[in-house]
Amino acid sequence: MGKPFTVITSGLYDLVTHDEMRFVMGHELGHALSGHAVYRTMMMHLLRLARSFGVLPVGGWALRAIVAALLEWQRKSELSGDRAGLLCAQDLDTALRVEMKLAGGCRLDKLDSEAFLAQAREYETSGDMRDGVLKLLNLELQTHPFSVLRAAALTHWVDTGGYAKVIAGEYPRRADDGNAKFADDLGAAARYYRDGFDQSNDPLIKGIRDGFGGIVEGVGRAASNAADSLGRKITEWRQPSK
């Protein structure tokens, strides 16, 4: 893992254009520079282990919870990779074309980016709580989010100004990492996912939010406070002893 490398299949090479390949390579380099390989390797070993322990009720369920958390992290890491790809390509239409090709192959003349994004909106808002459960189960063992959801997440990042901030130079530098406050990072992450829960239009999440709003809000505050507290402790531990 000290010398990461990227493998591009001949099928993908033939499928994408030169500009689209910049997005693909940026995506993969984003994984490498973010150190995702360690957790991916851990997840693959646990998935193999889960097949062996699946016959044991207690061990199987405990291991499944760990695997589920790692798979959720894996799916989020793909969204981070897409952001790195967009920063490399610096063209949203190019990024969306790659997502459409991953979903539908080479028949790009039959695809439309607006219709593609409309599918994402329909996927999130349609159906009832039962459909929400089915969507959750459908994604449970997936290592990658559906391409249509990746396209929507990337578009949302651009629309909310995140992409523009990075292009303008507003992002943490590796040189400043020693001075970075881990509390701020953890707190921001907790607030980001809490806000995503609050703003989701998924029927299942809306039902949970509407039915248990007070409890969910309290858990959200507790998570943010715990993240801030843990972050402060880690920041203290990282300070050199005097």
C-alpha positions as CSV (number, residue, x, y, z in Angstrom):
1,M,0.0,0.0,0.0
2,G,3.1,2.2,0.1
3,K,3.1,2.4,-3.7
4,P,-0.5,2.4,-4.9
5,F,-1.3,1.7,-8.5
6,T,-4.4,1.9,-10.7
7,V,-5.6,-0.7,-13.1
8,I,-7.8,0.5,-16.0
9,T,-9.6,-2.3,-17.9
10,S,-9.6,-2.3,-21.7
11,G,-13.3,-2.1,-21.7
12,L,-13.3,1.2,-19.7
13,Y,-10.4,2.5,-21.8
14,D,-12.5,2.1,-24.9
15,L,-15.6,3.4,-23.3
16,V,-14.5,6.9,-22.2
17,T,-13.0,9.8,-24.0
18,H,-9.7,11.5,-23.1
19,D,-11.5,14.2,-20.9
20,E,-13.6,11.5,-19.3
21,M,-10.4,9.5,-18.5
22,R,-9.2,12.5,-16.5
23,F,-12.2,12.1,-14.3
24,V,-11.6,8.4,-13.9
25,M,-8.0,8.8,-13.0
26,G,-8.8,11.7,-10.7
27,H,-11.3,9.5,-8.9
28,E,-8.7,6.7,-8.4
29,L,-6.0,9.1,-7.3
30,G,-8.4,10.5,-4.8
31,H,-8.7,7.1,-3.2
32,A,-4.9,6.7,-3.2
33,L,-4.2,10.1,-1.7
34,S,-6.9,9.7,0.9
35,G,-5.5,6.4,2.2
36,H,-8.7,4.4,1.4
37,A,-6.7,1.2,0.6
38,V,-6.3,0.3,4.3
39,Y,-10.0,0.3,5.1
40,R,-10.9,-1.4,1.8
41,T,-8.4,-4.2,2.5
42,M,-9.9,-4.6,6.0
43,M,-13.4,-4.7,4.6
44,M,-12.5,-7.4,2.1
45,H,-11.0,-9.6,4.8
46,L,-14.0,-9.1,7.0
47,L,-16.4,-10.0,4.2
48,R,-14.6,-13.3,3.7
49,L,-14.6,-13.9,7.5
50,A,-18.3,-13.1,7.6
51,R,-19.1,-16.0,5.2
52,S,-17.4,-18.3,7.7
53,F,-19.0,-16.9,10.8
54,G,-22.4,-16.5,9.3
55,V,-23.6,-19.8,10.7
56,L,-22.9,-18.6,14.2
57,P,-25.9,-16.4,15.3
58,V,-24.1,-14.1,17.8
59,G,-20.7,-13.9,16.0
60,G,-22.4,-13.5,12.6
61,W,-24.6,-10.6,13.7
62,A,-21.8,-8.8,15.4
63,L,-19.5,-9.2,12.4
64,R,-22.3,-8.2,10.1
65,A,-22.7,-4.9,11.9
66,I,-19.0,-4.1,11.5
67,V,-19.2,-5.1,7.8
68,A,-22.3,-2.9,7.3
69,A,-20.4,0.1,8.8
70,L,-17.4,-0.5,6.5
71,L,-19.6,-0.9,3.5
72,E,-21.3,2.4,4.3
73,W,-17.9,4.0,4.6
74,Q,-16.9,2.4,1.3
75,R,-19.9,3.9,-0.5
76,K,-19.1,7.3,1.0
77,S,-15.5,7.0,-0.1
78,E,-16.7,6.6,-3.7
79,L,-18.5,9.9,-3.4
80,S,-15.2,11.4,-2.2
81,G,-13.4,9.8,-5.2
82,D,-16.0,11.4,-7.5
83,R,-15.2,14.8,-6.1
84,A,-11.5,14.3,-6.7
85,G,-12.4,13.2,-10.2
86,L,-14.4,16.4,-10.8
87,L,-11.5,18.5,-9.5
88,C,-9.2,16.8,-12.0
89,A,-11.6,17.0,-15.0
90,Q,-13.0,20.5,-13.9
91,D,-16.2,19.9,-16.0
92,L,-19.4,18.6,-14.4
93,D,-20.9,17.5,-17.8
94,T,-17.8,15.3,-18.3
95,A,-18.3,13.8,-14.8
96,L,-22.0,13.1,-15.5
97,R,-21.2,11.4,-18.8
98,V,-18.9,9.0,-17.0
99,E,-21.6,8.2,-14.5
100,M,-24.1,7.6,-17.3
101,K,-21.7,5.4,-19.1
102,L,-21.1,3.4,-16.0
103,A,-24.8,2.9,-15.7
104,G,-25.8,2.4,-19.3
105,G,-22.7,1.5,-21.3
106,C,-21.7,3.1,-24.5
107,R,-25.1,4.1,-25.8
108,L,-24.7,7.7,-24.7
109,D,-26.8,9.0,-27.6
110,K,-29.8,7.4,-25.8
111,L,-29.1,9.1,-22.5
112,D,-29.8,12.6,-21.2
113,S,-28.2,14.1,-18.2
114,E,-31.3,15.9,-17.0
115,A,-33.4,12.8,-17.3
116,F,-30.6,10.9,-15.5
117,L,-30.7,13.3,-12.6
118,A,-34.5,13.2,-12.5
119,Q,-34.2,9.5,-11.9
120,A,-32.2,10.2,-8.8
121,R,-34.8,12.6,-7.5
122,E,-37.6,10.1,-8.2
123,Y,-35.6,7.3,-6.5
124,E,-35.3,9.4,-3.4
125,T,-38.8,10.7,-3.1
126,S,-41.0,8.0,-4.6
127,G,-42.8,5.2,-2.8
128,D,-43.6,4.7,0.9
129,M,-41.8,3.4,3.9
130,R,-41.9,-0.1,2.6
131,D,-40.1,1.0,-0.5
132,G,-37.6,2.9,1.7
133,V,-36.8,-0.4,3.5
134,L,-36.4,-2.2,0.2
135,K,-34.0,0.5,-1.1
136,L,-32.0,0.2,2.1
137,L,-31.7,-3.6,1.8
138,N,-30.9,-3.2,-1.9
139,L,-27.8,-1.0,-1.0
140,E,-26.8,-2.9,2.1
141,L,-24.1,-5.1,0.5
142,Q,-23.2,-2.8,-2.4
143,T,-19.6,-1.4,-2.4
144,H,-20.6,1.4,-4.7
145,P,-23.7,3.7,-4.7
146,F,-25.8,3.5,-7.8
147,S,-24.4,5.7,-10.6
148,V,-27.5,7.8,-10.7
149,L,-27.1,8.6,-7.0
150,R,-23.4,9.4,-7.5
151,A,-24.3,11.9,-10.2
152,A,-26.9,13.5,-8.0
153,A,-24.4,13.8,-5.1
154,L,-21.8,15.4,-7.3
155,T,-24.3,17.9,-8.7
156,H,-25.4,18.7,-5.2
157,W,-21.8,19.4,-4.2
158,V,-21.4,21.8,-7.1
159,D,-24.8,23.5,-6.5
160,T,-24.0,24.1,-2.8
161,G,-20.7,25.7,-3.4
162,G,-18.3,23.0,-2.2
163,Y,-16.6,22.6,-5.6
164,A,-16.2,26.3,-6.0
165,K,-14.5,26.6,-2.5
166,V,-11.9,24.0,-3.4
167,I,-11.2,25.6,-6.8
168,A,-10.8,29.0,-5.0
169,G,-8.2,27.4,-2.7
170,E,-10.4,27.1,0.4
171,Y,-9.3,23.6,1.7
172,P,-7.0,22.1,4.3
173,R,-3.4,21.7,3.2
174,R,-1.2,18.7,4.1
175,A,1.5,21.1,5.3
176,D,-1.0,22.4,7.9
177,D,-2.2,19.0,9.0
178,G,-0.2,19.1,12.2
179,N,-2.0,22.3,13.2
180,A,-5.4,21.1,12.1
181,K,-8.0,20.7,14.8
182,F,-9.4,17.2,14.7
183,A,-12.4,18.4,16.8
184,D,-13.4,20.6,13.9
185,D,-13.2,17.8,11.4
186,L,-15.2,15.3,13.5
187,G,-17.8,17.9,14.4
188,A,-18.2,19.0,10.8
189,A,-18.6,15.4,9.7
190,A,-21.3,14.7,12.4
191,R,-23.2,17.9,11.4
192,Y,-22.9,17.0,7.7
193,Y,-24.6,13.6,8.1
194,R,-27.2,15.0,10.6
195,D,-28.1,17.7,8.1
196,G,-28.3,15.1,5.3
197,F,-30.8,13.1,7.5
198,D,-32.8,16.3,8.2
199,Q,-33.1,17.2,4.6
200,S,-33.7,13.7,3.1
201,N,-36.9,13.2,1.1
202,D,-36.7,9.4,1.4
203,P,-40.1,8.0,2.6
204,L,-38.4,5.8,5.3
205,I,-36.2,8.5,6.7
206,K,-39.1,11.0,6.6
207,G,-41.3,8.5,8.5
208,I,-38.6,8.0,11.2
209,R,-38.0,11.8,11.4
210,D,-41.7,12.6,11.7
211,G,-42.5,9.8,14.1
212,F,-39.4,10.1,16.3
213,G,-38.4,13.7,15.6
214,G,-37.5,14.6,19.2
215,I,-35.5,11.4,19.8
216,V,-33.7,11.8,16.5
217,E,-32.9,15.4,17.2
218,G,-31.6,14.5,20.6
219,V,-29.4,11.7,19.2
220,G,-28.1,14.1,16.6
221,R,-27.2,16.7,19.2
222,A,-25.5,14.0,21.3
223,A,-23.6,12.7,18.3
224,S,-22.3,16.2,17.4
225,N,-21.4,16.9,21.1
226,A,-19.6,13.5,21.4
227,A,-17.7,14.1,18.1
228,D,-16.7,17.6,19.3
229,S,-15.6,16.1,22.7
230,L,-13.7,13.2,21.1
231,G,-12.1,15.6,18.7
232,R,-10.8,17.9,21.4
233,K,-9.3,14.9,23.3
234,I,-7.5,13.6,20.1
235,T,-6.3,17.1,19.4
236,E,-4.8,17.3,22.9
237,W,-3.2,13.9,22.5
238,R,-1.6,15.0,19.3
239,Q,0.0,18.0,20.9
240,P,3.7,17.4,21.7
241,S,4.4,16.9,25.4
242,K,6.2,19.8,27.1
